[in-house]
Amino acid sequence: MKLSIRDLDLAGRRVLVRVDFNVPMHDGRVADDFRIRAALPTIRYALERHATVVLASHLGRPKGRVDRRYSLAPVAAHLGSLLGQPVQFAEDCVGEAASVVVQRAHAGQAASRVVLVENLRFHPGEEGNDPAFARELASLAERYVNDAFGAAHRAHASVDRITQYIPRAAAGLLMERELDYFGRVLDAPDRPLALILGGAKVADELPVIEHLLDRVDRLVVGGAMAHTFLKARGLPVGRSRVEPDTLDAARTIDARAAGQGRAIELPVDLVVASHPDAHGSTAVLDVGDAAIGERMALDIGPKTIPRFAAIIEGARTAVWNGPVGMFEIPAFAAGTAAVARAVADVRGTSIVAGGDTLAAVRQAGAADRVTHLSTGGGASLEFLAGRKLPGVEALAEQPAAEPATMEGVRPQSR
């Protein structure tokens, strides 16, 4: 069985919490703290139960070596301002540099019992799921909590192998919330269930359609995914973004849907231009119009917007991953903004996943009306595609909840 942090006796113990603080940075400061705020309930829960909280995360892609551009030191300072108490920062995630800071915090010799260790990906052992690195990381704590849904699809040492070296491992409050919402989509959604897919990662999203095609009531497709389906049907798409390697898979899905009498809702018109920067040369063309020539589709058109909105708003459960246009540019933002508002207007459960999609919802002023804003883009797609997430599977087969005891209340050393 998978344990929850609620099942652990944390009093007086060091608990290593794997968080996802892989946040956008600008000029050495946190530019968007959504993922940090999402982890606060788990951190506060552990502190309220008198644990020493050791936080571990990755940031960016330093490729297994120290690169100070990706240091988590600014994140520690930002987290401290959110918690209202100092966060101790360890200049490495393993070794003496980490253990000394953790032991001082655990012994009450520091300003707080919260420690953030340096970027896990400064060590090649993290992405290599290396047993030795996992064992060394595990030595910092007596309990382990995974609250990093956004990293749960990676078989990395801090989310997978580490559970072999810490006696009790559990899901954090954020991880539980993510799994609960996406689990209900797969197992028992309120119907109609609408799935809205867009963005540019066609190869990542096609498996979701393959897995959910028989389960969804409404499938709405925009962005590069739509261009791929249109091209697979033999329609002209100009220089619109398409992943050629996915065309055969799109044709297979299209034929399967048609055989089941299911409609894949694609755009009926598109906003096109010769280049994203060529705002003055935009035009609206019906899908299939050969006049697209060498231009590219950059948004869904004015006929498509109300069609998509009506389909989405009629759902009782809506899941959206991927904008339907290049929303970062005002000339091509109308379609994505309309989808954002439609998802927010669903009279039931609405779930939004993916960094660009979250940004689009905020840009449309609709974020506060969405039921669940997910911290995991790739992880949510993997989960919806029916794939097992290493970080979740590593929490399985745990013994039943431990009884509350006073064992470990005194600081322990190794």
N, C-alpha and C positions, 0 to 999 in steps of 0.2 A: 504494500500500500504506500501511497505518497503521503508524507507528513506535511503538516502546516507548521509555520513558526509558532502557532498557538499550541502545538503539541509538545513543544520543547520546554524544559526547565532551564531558563536562561540565567537565573540569579547567580551572580558572582562568577559567571563564565565569560570567556572570550568567544565571541561569535563572529565568524567571518561571513560577511554579507557580500555576495557578488552582485554588484549594481551595474547599471548601464549608464555611465556618465559620458558616453561618447557624444558630446554636445558640440554645436557650432561655436567657434571661437572667433573673435575679432579683436585685433590689436592686444592680444594677451588677456582678454576678458571673455567671460561667458556671454555669448550673444543670444542664446535661447536656452532657458533653464527648465523647459518642460519635463525632460527626463529626470532631472535632479529633483524637482518637486514631486514627481510621481513616486519616488522612492522614500519620501519623508515619512509616510505612515509606518513603514516597516522599521525604519531607523528609530523613530520615536517609541514604537512598541517595545523594541529591545531595550532601549534606555530606561523606559518606565519599569522594566522588570530587572533592572540593576545589572545589565550585561555591559561588558566592554565591547564596543562595536568597532570591528575592523572592516573597513570598506575597501573593496578591490574592483577596479574597472580598467577598461582599455580606453584609449582615445586616439582616433585617427589610425594611420597605417605607417608606423615607424619602421616596419620591416625587421623586427627582431633586434634592433640596436637602439641605443640611447640617442634621442633626438629631442632636444629641449623645446622645440616648437610644439611638441605633443605632451609636455609635462602637465600633470594633473594639479600642480600647485595652485594655479588660479581657481580651479574648481573647488579645492579645499576651502579657500577663502570665501568663495561664493556660498558654499554649503553652510559655512559657519554663520553667515549673515541670515540665512533662512532658518537655521536651527536656533539662533539666538545664543550660541555658545561657541567657543573656539573649536576648531577641528585640527587635531594634531596631524602633521603631514610627515610621512616617512619618505626619504629620498630614494628608496628602492622598495620593491614589493617583497623581496626575500632577503635572507642573510641578516647580518648584524644590524644594518641600517634600518631594517624593518622591525626586527625582534626587540631591539632596545626601546624604540618608541612605543611599541605595543605593551611591553612589560611596564614601562613607566606609567602609561595611562591606566593599566590594570591595577597597579599598586597605589593609585591615587596620587601619584607624584607629578601629574600634569594638570593643565587647566580644565580638561574634560576627559570623558571616557570614549570619545569618538576619534578614530584614527583613519585617515585615508592614505593608503600606500600608493607609491608611484605606478605609473602606467605598466600594466601587465605585459603589453606587447613590446616593451623594451627588451624582453627576453625571448629568444626564438622558441624556448620550451613551451610558451603559452599556446601559440598557434600550432605547434607540433604535438600538442597533447602529451607532452613528455612526462613520464612517471616521476622522474627525479625532481623536476620542477614542481609538479603537483604536490609531491610529498613535502617539499620545502615550504611551499605556500601553506599547506595544511598545518604545519607546525606552529603557525601563528595563533591557532584557535582550537577550541574544544568542541565547537558546534559549527555547522555550515548552513547557510540560508542562501538560496538562489532567488534573487529578485530581479534578475536581468532577462526579462522575456525577449528583449531585442537582440540578445546574444545567444538565446537558447538553441538556435539552429546550427550553431558552430560546435564542432567536437573539439573544443579547446580545453586546456588543462584546468582552467578555473571554473569551468561549467560542467565538465565531464569527469576526467580522471580524478579530480580532487576528492570526490565522494568516496573513493576507495581508502582514503587515509584519514578521514574524520569520522568518528563513531556515529554521529547522528546528523542527517542532512534533511532539509525541509524546504518547502516553497515559502517565499515571502508573500506579503499581502498583495503586492502588485502582481506578482506571478499568478497567484490564485485568481485575481480578478480577470486577468487576461485569459487564462485558461477557461474560466467559467463562461465568459462571453462568447469566445470562439467555439467552445464545446457545445454550447446551446445552438449555435448556428448549424453545426454538423449533426447534432442528435435530436433536438426538439425545438426548432424555431417557431415563433408565431408566424403564421402565414397570412398573406403571401410573403415569400422570401425573395428579395431582389438583390442581385449581385451586380455591382457596377465596377468595371475595370477600365483603366486607361493607362496613361504613362507610356514610358518607352521600353520597359523591360518585358517584351513579349514572351521571350523564352521562359521567364519566371512565372508568368501568369497563365500560360496555356495549360500547365498541369492542374491549375485550380479549376479551370473550366472543365477539363476532362474528368476531374473527380466529382465536381458538383453539378454537372449538367443534368443529371437525373434528379437532383434534389431541389434545385432552385426553380422558382415559379417564373421569375423574370430575369433575364440576362441582358444587361445594357453595356455596350462596348464602345469606347471612344479612343482617341489618341492613336499611337502607333499600332496598338492592337487592332483597331478598326481598319486602319490602312492595310494591314496584313490580310485581314479577312476579305476586304474589297479586292485586293490584288489577286488573292487566291480564287476569287470568283471571276477573274478575267477582266475586271473593270480598271480603267486608267486611274492611276493615282499620282502621276507626274513624278516629282522628286520627293514626295512625302516619305517620311521615315518608315521603313519596312525592314524586317529581319528576314532575308531570303531563306535562311535555314529553317524557318518555322512555317513556310508556306504549305508544305505537305501536311503537317500536323493540323493547320487551320482548315485545310480541305477535308480532312478526316472528321474533325469535330463538326464542321458545317454539314457534312453528309449524315452524320449520326443524329444531329439535332433535327434535320429535315425528316429523317426516317421516323422520328418520335413525334413529329408534328410540333416541335418546339421552335420558337422564333428567337434568333439572336438579334437583338435590337441594335442595328448599326445606324450611323448618321445617314440622313437623306440629302443633306447639303453640307457644304464645307466652306470655311473662310480660307482663302488661299492667297499666297503672295510669292514673289520670286525669291524672297529671302526674309528671315525673321525681322531684319532691320528695315525692310522696305515697306514701312507702314503706309506710305501714300499710294502703294500699288495694290492694295488688297482688293479682293473681289469675292463674291459669293457665287458658288457654282453648285448645281445639283450633282449628286454622286453619279459618276459615270460619264460626265460631260468631258469630251475629249479636249475641250478648250483649256483644261488644266495644263496641258503642254509640259513645259519645264518648271512649272510652279509647284509649290508644296502646300499641303493642307496644314494649317496651324491652329485651327479651332473648329468646333462644330458650328453649323450655320443656324440662322434664325428660324428655319422650319423644324430643325431637329430639336432645338432647345425645349419648346413646349411639349414635344412628344416624349423626350426623355424625362422631363419634370413630372408629367402626368403618370408615367409608369412607376417612377420612384415613389412619388407621394402616395400612391395607392397601396404601397407595401406596408406590412406590419413589422417586418424586419428588413433592414437594408445594410449591406456591407459594401464599403467603397474603398478601393485602393487604386490610385493613379488618376491624375488630372486628365481632362479630355482635350486639352489644348495647351499651348505655351502661355500659361496664365501669368508668368512673370512679366510679360509685355502687355500693357493695357489694351492694345489693339486686338489681342487674342485671348482675353481673359473672360469674356462674357459667358461662354459655354461652361467653363469650370465653375464660375461663380453661381450660375443657375443650378448646376448639379449640387453644389454645396448647400444652397438654400433648400433644395428639394429634399436632400438627405436629412437636413435638420428639421424639416416639416413632417417627417414620417411620424405617424401616430402609433408609435410602438418603440422598438429598439433600433437605434442607429449606431453603427460602428464605422469608424474611419481609421485607416491604417496607412503608414508610409509617410516619410518626412515631407515630400512635396505635397501630398494630399492634406496633411495637417496644416501646412503653410497656406494652402488654398482656402481651407475652411476658415482659418483665422482672417485671411485677407477679405473674405466675404462677410465677416462679422457674424458667423454662424456657429462658432466653436462652442459657445456656452449652451447651445440647444441640442448638441449631439450627445447621445447617451454615453458613449465610450470612445475616448480618443486613445488609440493603442500606441504604445511605445515601440512596437515592433513592426517594421515593414516587411523585411525578408522573412522573419520568423512567422508572421501572420500568413504569408503566402504559402510557406512550407506546411504549416499546420492545416490550412484550408485545402491543401492539395493531398491531405491524408498521410503525409510523411511524419515519421517519428522525429521528435526534436531531441538531440542528444542531451541537452541540459535538463529536459523534463524526464527522459528515460533514466537518467542517472539518479533521480530521486526516488525511483520505484524500489519495491521490495525492502522497504524500511520496516523495522519492528514497530509494534504499536506504540502509542504515545507513552512517554516516560512519566512516572509519577513525580510530582513536585517534591524535591528534597532540598536539604541545605548543603548537599555535597557541592564543593567547588565554590562556596561563598567567599572563602579566603583566596586571595590571589595565588595562583599556582605557577610554578616555573617548570621548565623542561630541562 
